[in-house]
Amino acid sequence: MSGEDDARRLPPLNSLKAFEASARRLSISLAAKELGVTPGAVSQQIKVLEDHAGAPLFRREGGAIALTELGARLQPVLRDAFEQLKRAADIVYGPAGRHSLTVSVPPSFAVRWLAPRMVRFSAEHPEIEVWISADMQLADVAGGRVDVAVRYGTGGYPGVRSEVLLEAGVIPVCSPALLSGKTPLRKPADLANHTLIHVGAGRVEEPRPDWKAWLKARGVTGIDAAAGPRYDQTAFAIEDAANGRGVALAPRAFVASDIASGRLVAPFADGYLATNMAYHVLTRRNGGREEARTFVAWLRREAEAEDGPVDEL
């Protein structure tokens, strides 16, 4: 068969893109949003591909869609094909000698953990230019718009490779000034004399263990666990605590350097509260571009370097 005949048998690229996005998200509307077209246009392109295949690729199940047997066979093949096309585009359009990388992380993770370490990555890999987007929106890693993402949660992210980067248990932290004075902070019950600083389950950050859970785990009663200032980002709560306003709960990894420098203290020897939440690093199923794999390997090394207990009083 000639090359011209092969080309004539290939379905239109737009129909393949519409099917791949819809199959990955199992949603016509989400695929339309990703591709920047209307749901009707996506449905029309899928119909074109179904006409080429001579059989349906999706079936309706209530208000949702599911892949038929043919669609389920086609989806991973197209997923891998588009991954290869993205890698080819990286080679064609990437600047010579320097490569860019897009990384999406939560705001407090960016400020408290990642940003202070980026000077080391740049020194090790001056050829990789990292663009960091600090947000909590769902990052399109599978679709290739983001190379690496870090997300806080329990895991189970569909369509991507996911691994735990940092455990997200919390410890109380405060200014060293709170350890002395008229009402020194020495044991959990002493929190009754101090301001509790909270991180709310707002638009920016995911919920994490709060003072109610921490006090209950320590058997402390008689303290209003809801009173006190509230922030939508952990970074703000940590700064408020460092300024001497009160005591904040923070992921241990976020405050290790401040405790080491003496800017903050962890006042209780048994203050750590574990959780089923963690910071997960997400990449494409095949690991993504070489630059993404390099960055993730560096993240692992940075996390492992501080994997140990923070010195507490």
C-alpha positions as CSV (number, residue, x, y, z in Angstrom):
1,M,0.0,0.0,0.0
2,S,1.4,3.4,-0.9
3,G,2.1,6.3,1.5
4,E,-0.7,8.2,-0.2
5,D,-3.2,5.4,0.6
6,D,-2.0,5.3,4.2
7,A,-2.6,9.1,4.6
8,R,-6.0,8.8,3.1
9,R,-6.9,6.1,5.7
10,L,-5.9,8.3,8.7
11,P,-8.9,9.9,10.4
12,P,-8.8,13.7,10.8
13,L,-6.5,15.0,13.5
14,N,-9.3,17.1,15.1
15,S,-11.5,14.0,15.5
16,L,-8.7,12.1,17.1
17,K,-8.0,15.0,19.5
18,A,-11.7,15.3,20.4
19,F,-12.0,11.6,21.2
20,E,-8.7,11.5,23.2
21,A,-9.7,14.4,25.4
22,S,-13.3,13.1,25.9
23,A,-12.0,9.5,26.7
24,R,-9.4,10.8,29.1
25,R,-11.9,13.0,31.0
26,L,-15.1,10.9,30.3
27,S,-16.8,14.1,29.7
28,I,-17.7,15.9,26.4
29,S,-18.1,19.3,28.2
30,L,-14.7,19.1,29.9
31,A,-13.0,18.0,26.7
32,A,-14.7,21.0,24.9
33,K,-13.3,23.3,27.6
34,E,-9.8,21.9,27.3
35,L,-9.9,22.2,23.5
36,G,-11.5,25.6,23.5
37,V,-14.5,24.6,21.4
38,T,-18.2,23.9,22.0
39,P,-19.5,20.5,23.3
40,G,-21.4,20.3,20.0
41,A,-18.2,20.6,18.0
42,V,-16.6,17.8,20.1
43,S,-19.6,15.6,19.6
44,Q,-19.5,16.2,15.8
45,Q,-15.8,15.3,15.7
46,I,-16.4,12.1,17.6
47,K,-19.2,11.2,15.2
48,V,-16.7,11.7,12.3
49,L,-14.3,9.3,14.0
50,E,-17.1,6.8,14.6
51,D,-18.0,7.0,11.0
52,H,-14.4,6.1,10.1
53,A,-14.4,3.2,12.6
54,G,-17.8,2.0,11.6
55,A,-18.8,1.5,15.3
56,P,-19.6,3.7,18.4
57,L,-16.7,4.7,20.7
58,F,-18.9,5.8,23.6
59,R,-22.1,4.7,25.2
60,R,-24.4,6.6,27.5
61,E,-24.8,5.5,31.1
62,G,-27.4,7.7,32.7
63,G,-26.1,11.2,32.5
64,A,-22.5,10.1,31.9
65,I,-20.5,8.6,29.1
66,A,-18.4,5.4,29.1
67,L,-16.1,3.9,26.5
68,T,-17.2,1.0,24.4
69,E,-14.9,-1.9,23.9
70,L,-13.6,-0.3,20.7
71,G,-13.1,3.0,22.4
72,A,-11.3,1.4,25.3
73,R,-8.8,-0.2,22.8
74,L,-8.3,3.0,21.0
75,Q,-7.8,5.4,24.0
76,P,-4.4,4.2,25.3
77,V,-3.0,4.0,21.7
78,L,-4.0,7.6,21.1
79,R,-2.8,8.7,24.5
80,D,0.7,7.4,23.8
81,A,0.6,8.8,20.3
82,F,-0.2,12.3,21.5
83,E,2.6,12.0,24.1
84,Q,5.0,11.3,21.4
85,L,3.8,14.2,19.4
86,K,4.2,16.5,22.4
87,R,7.8,15.3,22.8
88,A,8.4,15.9,19.1
89,A,7.1,19.4,19.5
90,D,9.4,20.0,22.5
91,I,12.3,19.1,20.2
92,V,11.2,21.3,17.3
93,Y,10.2,24.4,19.3
94,G,12.4,24.2,22.4
95,P,15.2,26.8,22.5
96,A,18.6,25.4,21.8
97,G,20.7,24.8,24.9
98,R,17.9,25.8,27.3
99,H,14.7,24.1,28.1
100,S,11.6,25.4,29.9
101,L,9.5,23.5,32.4
102,T,6.1,24.4,33.8
103,V,5.4,23.4,37.4
104,S,2.1,23.9,39.2
105,V,2.1,23.9,43.1
106,P,-0.1,25.1,45.9
107,P,0.7,28.7,47.1
108,S,2.0,27.8,50.6
109,F,4.0,24.9,49.2
110,A,5.6,27.3,46.8
111,V,6.5,29.9,49.4
112,R,7.4,27.7,52.4
113,W,9.1,24.8,50.7
114,L,9.9,25.0,47.0
115,A,11.0,28.6,46.4
116,P,13.8,28.6,49.0
117,R,15.3,25.5,47.3
118,M,15.0,26.6,43.7
119,V,18.5,28.3,43.8
120,R,20.0,24.8,44.3
121,F,18.1,23.4,41.3
122,S,19.2,26.3,39.1
123,A,22.8,25.8,40.2
124,E,22.6,22.1,39.4
125,H,20.6,22.5,36.1
126,P,21.2,26.0,34.6
127,E,20.0,24.6,31.3
128,I,16.4,24.2,32.6
129,E,14.3,27.3,33.1
130,V,11.4,26.6,35.5
131,W,8.2,28.6,35.4
132,I,6.3,28.1,38.7
133,S,2.5,28.6,38.8
134,A,1.3,28.9,42.4
135,D,-2.4,27.9,42.4
136,M,-4.9,25.2,43.6
137,Q,-6.7,24.8,40.3
138,L,-6.7,21.3,38.7
139,A,-3.5,21.2,36.7
140,D,-3.7,19.6,33.2
141,V,-0.7,17.3,33.5
142,A,-2.2,14.6,31.4
143,G,-3.0,17.0,28.6
144,G,0.5,18.5,28.6
145,R,-0.2,22.0,29.6
146,V,1.7,21.5,32.9
147,D,4.8,19.3,33.1
148,V,4.9,18.7,36.8
149,A,2.3,19.4,39.5
150,V,2.3,19.1,43.3
151,R,-1.0,18.6,45.0
152,Y,-2.2,18.2,48.6
153,G,-4.6,15.4,49.2
154,T,-5.1,11.7,49.8
155,G,-4.0,10.6,46.3
156,G,-5.9,8.8,43.6
157,Y,-5.3,11.3,40.7
158,P,-6.7,9.8,37.5
159,G,-4.8,9.8,34.2
160,V,-1.4,10.7,35.7
161,R,1.6,9.2,37.5
162,S,1.4,10.1,41.2
163,E,3.8,9.6,44.1
164,V,4.0,10.9,47.7
165,L,6.6,13.6,48.0
166,L,6.0,14.9,51.6
167,E,3.9,13.7,54.5
168,A,1.6,16.5,55.7
169,G,1.3,15.9,59.4
170,V,1.2,19.1,61.5
171,I,3.0,20.5,64.6
172,P,2.2,23.6,66.7
173,V,4.7,26.4,66.2
174,C,5.1,29.8,67.7
175,S,7.6,32.6,68.4
176,P,10.2,31.8,71.1
177,A,8.8,34.8,73.0
178,L,5.7,32.7,74.0
179,L,7.9,30.4,76.0
180,S,8.5,33.0,78.7
181,G,6.5,35.9,80.2
182,K,3.4,36.0,82.4
183,T,1.8,32.9,80.8
184,P,4.7,30.7,79.4
185,L,3.7,28.1,76.9
186,R,5.1,24.8,78.3
187,K,2.3,22.2,78.0
188,P,-0.7,21.7,75.7
189,A,-3.1,22.9,78.5
190,D,-1.3,26.3,78.4
191,L,-2.8,27.0,75.0
192,A,-5.8,28.3,76.9
193,N,-3.7,31.4,77.6
194,H,-2.7,31.9,74.0
195,T,-4.2,32.7,70.6
196,L,-4.8,29.8,68.2
197,I,-4.1,30.7,64.6
198,H,-6.2,28.8,62.0
199,V,-6.0,27.8,58.4
200,G,-9.5,27.6,56.9
201,A,-10.8,25.3,54.2
202,G,-11.0,28.1,51.8
203,R,-10.7,28.6,48.0
204,V,-6.9,28.6,48.0
205,E,-5.9,25.7,50.2
206,E,-7.3,22.3,50.9
207,P,-8.4,21.5,54.5
208,R,-5.8,20.1,56.8
209,P,-5.9,18.9,60.5
210,D,-7.2,21.8,62.7
211,W,-7.0,22.7,66.3
212,K,-10.1,20.8,67.3
213,A,-8.4,17.5,66.0
214,W,-5.1,18.4,67.6
215,L,-6.6,19.2,71.1
216,K,-8.7,16.1,71.0
217,A,-5.7,13.9,70.1
218,R,-3.9,15.3,73.2
219,G,-6.9,15.0,75.5
220,V,-7.1,18.7,76.1
221,T,-10.5,20.2,77.0
222,G,-11.8,23.6,78.1
223,I,-10.3,25.5,75.1
224,D,-12.3,27.1,72.4
225,A,-10.8,25.4,69.3
226,A,-12.6,27.7,66.9
227,A,-11.5,31.1,68.4
228,G,-8.7,33.1,66.8
229,P,-7.6,34.6,63.5
230,R,-8.1,32.5,60.3
231,Y,-6.2,32.5,57.0
232,D,-6.8,30.8,53.7
233,Q,-3.1,30.0,53.3
234,T,-0.7,28.2,55.7
235,A,2.1,30.6,54.8
236,F,0.2,33.5,56.3
237,A,-0.6,31.6,59.5
238,I,3.1,30.7,59.9
239,E,4.1,34.3,59.5
240,D,1.5,35.4,62.1
241,A,2.9,32.9,64.6
242,A,6.5,34.0,63.9
243,N,5.5,37.6,64.7
244,G,4.3,36.5,68.1
245,R,0.6,36.7,67.7
246,G,-0.1,33.1,68.7
247,V,0.3,29.4,67.9
248,A,-0.2,27.9,64.4
249,L,-0.5,24.4,63.1
250,A,1.8,23.8,60.2
251,P,3.2,20.9,58.1
252,R,6.5,20.0,59.6
253,A,8.4,20.3,56.3
254,F,7.2,24.0,56.0
255,V,8.8,25.1,59.3
256,A,11.9,23.0,59.6
257,S,14.3,25.8,58.5
258,D,12.6,28.4,60.8
259,I,12.9,26.0,63.7
260,A,16.5,25.4,62.9
261,S,17.3,29.1,62.8
262,G,15.4,29.8,66.0
263,R,12.8,32.0,64.4
264,L,10.1,29.5,65.4
265,V,9.9,26.9,68.1
266,A,7.8,23.7,68.3
267,P,6.9,23.9,72.0
268,F,5.7,20.4,72.7
269,A,7.8,17.2,72.5
270,D,4.8,15.1,71.4
271,G,3.2,17.8,69.2
272,Y,3.2,16.0,65.9
273,L,-0.2,15.0,64.5
274,A,-0.2,12.5,61.6
275,T,-2.7,12.6,58.8
276,N,-3.7,10.6,55.8
277,M,-3.0,13.7,53.6
278,A,0.2,14.3,51.8
279,Y,1.9,16.4,49.1
280,H,1.9,14.3,45.9
281,V,4.0,15.0,42.8
282,L,2.1,14.4,39.5
283,T,3.6,13.8,36.0
284,R,2.4,12.2,32.8
285,R,2.0,8.5,32.8
286,N,5.3,8.0,31.0
287,G,7.2,10.4,33.3
288,G,7.0,13.3,30.8
289,R,9.9,15.1,29.2
290,E,13.4,14.5,30.3
291,E,13.4,17.9,32.0
292,A,10.3,16.9,34.1
293,R,12.0,13.6,35.1
294,T,15.1,15.5,36.2
295,F,13.0,18.0,38.2
296,V,11.0,15.2,40.0
297,A,14.2,13.3,40.8
298,W,15.6,16.6,42.4
299,L,12.3,17.0,44.3
300,R,12.7,13.5,45.7
301,R,16.3,14.2,46.8
302,E,15.3,17.5,48.5
303,A,12.4,15.7,50.4
304,E,14.6,12.8,51.4
305,A,17.3,15.2,52.7
306,E,15.0,16.5,55.4
307,D,13.1,13.3,56.1
308,G,13.4,13.1,59.8
309,P,12.0,14.6,63.0
310,V,12.2,18.3,63.6
311,D,13.8,19.1,66.9
312,E,11.1,20.0,69.4
313,L,11.3,21.2,72.9
